[in-house]
Amino acid sequence: MDKNPTTFISYSWDSDEHRGWVASLVNLLRENGVDATADVFETQKGTVNLNTMMVKNIKDNDYTIVVLTEKYAEKADELQGGVGFETSMLLSYIHENMQKIIPIMKCKENKSKAIPFYLKGAHFIDFSERHDFKEKFNELLHRIYKVDLVERSPLGKRPDLKPRKSIDVSLSVSDDFEDIIPNFKKITDADKNRFMKDSFIQLRDGFIQLLENTRGKNSDFDFDCDNITSRKTIFKLYLHGDQKYAIKIWLGNNFGRGSETINFAYGNHISDSDNSMNEIVTCEVDKDNTLKLRMTMNMFGDAEANTPVAVLREVWRNVLQWIK
């Protein structure tokens, strides 16, 4: 069985609120399998020599988490108090054990003033914003457990690259003619339907990402995603636990023609029928023979919304005014 990682948190006593935040961080790390501690936990056990306690914890733990604030940097740079003593310890320790030091930032203002001289240029995890805490704590756990935060693809086979043959520039068509060479390719119904299916998938996945990001920054917001079929999805939006709105997006054919449409219905209650909608998105071919989206019912919005991202933004703006 793998040994639980251990860590000591080095910080300055900026305020009672800051000390409480550090204590909460220690407890949250412990709840996630990290044997974490800080001076506030060590001193409550009885009378201890603070310098000896700091030396032992920095030396014996797998990691030292350094909470960066302006007061911490000031004390570290001037070697004042407990922070100054820890700094003098870390100076001789850090060059050979840099991977065991994890700086985390807790400063909303000028972050450069919160970094002591011996950590200039080091990467830090930024805990300054409350709404980012969950994401940053997850990053901290990945660092402690030595698990990559972003998956890296395995090394693939080397491509068989060959040099291009040189072209006699005097015999080639000038690039000046590119803008007047027509594109005679015929856009078929099959092309349009593939384009609309790809656009539907991008819109559906885009909504999932948008709603997940909204939930990550708003603890009172939640949503459900129900994929009825591969061509129809319903999102239910909740605020403070109450359902506020619903969005239905589906692929259909509302004009009886060969090409499909992407349809939206949104409101407090969504009908099972696909005959009612707030927006119908069609595809059209522009003057450059390129397929683009067109919102047919967005009279007061962005008339240039012709990509999945642009359409998503327009629909979200319409929805957002009803759930605030």
N, C-alpha and C positions, 0 to 999 in steps of 0.2 A: 504493500500500500504506500502511495506517495506521501511524503512528509508535507504537512501544511506549511506554506511559505510564512516567514515572519517579517515584521516590519516595525520600525520605530518612527514616530512622527516628530520632527523637529519644527518648532514654531515659536513665535514671540507672543507674549501675553498682551496683545494689543488692547483687548477689552474683554469683559465677561461674555459678551455675545460671541466674540471670536473664539474664546476658549471653549464655549459650549459647542460651536460648530466643529472644532477639532475633535472634541469628545464624541460627538455624533458620528463623525467620519470613522473614528476608531471602531465604534460599535458596529457600524454598517459593514466595515471590512471584516470584522470577526464573524458577523452573520453570513458572510460569503466565503468562509473557510480560511481567511487570512488571520494569522495569529498576530494581531496588531496591538500596539501599546503606545502610550505617551506619558510624559512626566506626571500628569494629573492622576493617572491610575497607579503609578508606582509610589507616589508620595502618600496616598491614602492608606497604604498598607502599614505604615509606621514611619519612624524617623529613619531617613536615608541620607547618605552623602550624595548630594545632587551631582557633583562632578563625577564621582565613581559610577553612579547610575547611568549618566550620559555616555561615559566611555564604554561601559559594558554593553549598553544597548546598541550603540553605533557599531561596535566591533563584532558583536555576536549575532545580530539579526541579518537576514538575507538582504533587506533593503532599508534605506533611510529615506522617508518621504519628507521633503523640505517644503513647508507652506510659505510661499513668497508673498510678503506684504511690504509696504514702505518702511514700517518700523523694524521688520525683520532685517531688511537690507541695511538700514542705518546701524543697527546694533552689530550686525555681522561685519560691516566694513570698519567699524570703530572698535571691534572686539569687546563689546560691552556685555556684561551679565552672562546669563546661561547661554544665550544665543552666541555671544562672543566666544565662550568656552567651546561650544559645539563646533563653531567655525574653525577654531584653532585645531580641533581634532580632525575635522573634515579636510582641511588643507593638506595634511600629510597623507590622508587616506584616499582622497578623491582621484588622484592621478593614476593610481593602480587599480582603483575599484569604481570607476566612473559609472559602470553599468548598474551598480548597486544604489546609486543616488537617483531618486525620482523627484524632480522639482514640480510642484503644482502651484499655479498662480491663483491668488485670492485678492485681486486689486482691480477695481473698475476704472481707475483714473490712468495716470501715466505709468504704464507697466514697466517701463525701463527703470523707474526709480525703485521698483520692488525687487530687482535682481541684484544680489550682492556681487562683488567684483569677481569672486572665484567661480561664479556660475554664468558669467556673461557668455552668450553664444550657445548655451545649452538649451535643448528642447524642453519645454514645459507643457503640462496639461492645464488648460485654462478653466478653472472653476469659478471665475468671477461672476458669471451671470447665473441667477437662480434657475431660470428655465432650461439651462443647458446641463444641469447637474446629472441627470440620469445618463445622458450620452457620455459625459466626461468621466463619470464613475465607471461606466462600462469600459472606457478606454484604459482607465487605471487598472482595472482587474485584468485586462488583456496583457498589460505591461508586467504586472506582478506574476501572472501565471505563464508568461512567455508564450502567449498565443497571438499569432498575427491578427491585427485588427482588420486588415483587408486581405482577402485570399489572393495569392499570386498563382498564376497559371504555370503548369509545368513547362519546362523548356522544350520547345517543339523541334521538329526536324529543320535543318538548315535549308532554305530555299535554293533551288537551282537557278541562280542568276547568271545571265549572259550579257555581255556588252552589246549595245545597240550598234548597228552598222551606221557609219557616217553617211549623211545625205548631202548631196551637192546643192547648196543653198540656191545657186543660180537657176536650178531646174525645179525647185519646189514652189508651191503656191504660197504667195505672201499671206501672212497672218492678217493683213489688212482686209482680206476678203471674207474672213470668218463670219462677220456680222451680216453678210448678204447672201450666204449660202443657205438655202431653205432646208427645212426638215420635212421630208415627204412621208415620214412614217405615219400610218393611220392609227389613231387611238380607237381601239375596239371596246365593245361592252365587257369583254373579259378583262382587259386592262383596267377599266374603270372599277369593276367589281373587286379585283385584287387590291387596287388602291384604296377603296372604301373599307375593305376588310382590314387591311394594315392600319388604316387611320383609326378605325374603331378600336383595335387592340391598343394602339398608342393612347387614345383617349381614356379607355377603361383603366389601363395601368397608370396613366398620369393622374387620374382621380384618386386611385389607391395611394400613390405616393404623396399627393397633396394632402389627403385626409390624415395619413399617418404623421406627416410633418405638423399638421395643425394639432393633432392629439398630443404630439411630443412637446409642444409649447403651451398647451392649455389643458391642465389637469381636469377641468370640468367638461371637456369635450370628448365625445367618443363616437364611434360609427360601426355599423355592421355592413358587410359586403356579401351579397347573395348572388352568386352566378347561376341564374335560372337555367340558361343554356350557354353554349359557346357564343351565342349571338345576342344575349340579353343579360344585363346585370342591374341589380337594384341596390342602391346605397341608402341606408337609414342613418340619419344624423341625430345625435343626442347632446343636449346641453343640461348640465346638472342632473343627469339621469333621465330627463324627459325627452321623448322624441319630438324634435322640432321641425324636421323636414325630411323629405325623401327625394332621391334622384333616380330616375330610370333611364338607361341608355340602351338602345337596341338597333340592330341592323334590320332594315325592312325595305319595302318597295312601295312608296306612297303615291307614285305617279303612274303606275302601270307600265313603266318603260323597262328597258333592258338593264339599266344601271340601278344599283341599290342606293339607299339613303341611310344616314345615321340620324336617329331620332332621339330627342330628349323630352322627358316629362318630369316636372318637379313641382312639389307642393307639399302641403301638410299630409295629404293622403294620396297615394298613387293607385290609379285604377288598374285592374287586371287587363282591361282592354288596351290594345295597342292602337286604337283609333283616335286617341287624344294625346296631343303633344304640345310643348311650349316652343320647340325648335326643331326644324328639319334642315339637316346639312346635306347638301348635294355636292357633286363634283362637276367641275367644268374644265374645259381645255382653253388655256390662254393663248395669246398670239404667238408664243414661242413653242406651241404644241406640248405644253407641260400641264399635267393634271394638278388641280388645286381644289381645295374645299371652298364651299360658299354657304354661309348662314342665310337662309331665306326669310327668317322671321325676326332678325335682329335689327329692327328699324332704327333704334336709338343708340346702338352700340358701335363698335369698331367695324366699319365696312370692309376693312382690309384683313379681317381675321380669316386667313385662308390656309392655315396649317393646324395640325392637331393641338399644339401648345397654345396658339392664339385663340382657337375655339374654346379650349378648356378654360382659359382665363376669362373669356366673355361669359360663359355659362356660370362660372364660379362667382363672378361679380353680381350676376343676377340673383343667384341663390343666397349669397352672403347677406344681402340686405334684409332677408326674412328670418335669419337665425341669430342675429346679434342681440 
